[in-house]
């Protein structure tokens, strides 16, 4: 069975779908069927939009916070790799200076 290619959606498209649900008077299932989306995708987008608007549960991360967290994790991973490389290089040169 071939794996289905994952679709990507623009921020504007997601915002338009969320707007239809929140302001258009349609429920999530109707909007999902209309745009050939999964119910869970539309549900997640609506939840995230509510969090971004300050209406989400306490402790929920906004989209900007999630992006920053991803960026910081990537940077942290790179810094660890650089640190490990420098440790190995220092050990190599210390060993060969004798």
Secondary structure, 3 states (H helix, E strand, C coil): CCCCCCCCCCHHHHHHHHHHHHHCCCCHHHHHHHCCCCHHHHHHHHHHHHHHCCCCCCCCCCHHHHHHHHHHHHHHHHHHHHHHHHHHHHHHHHHHCC
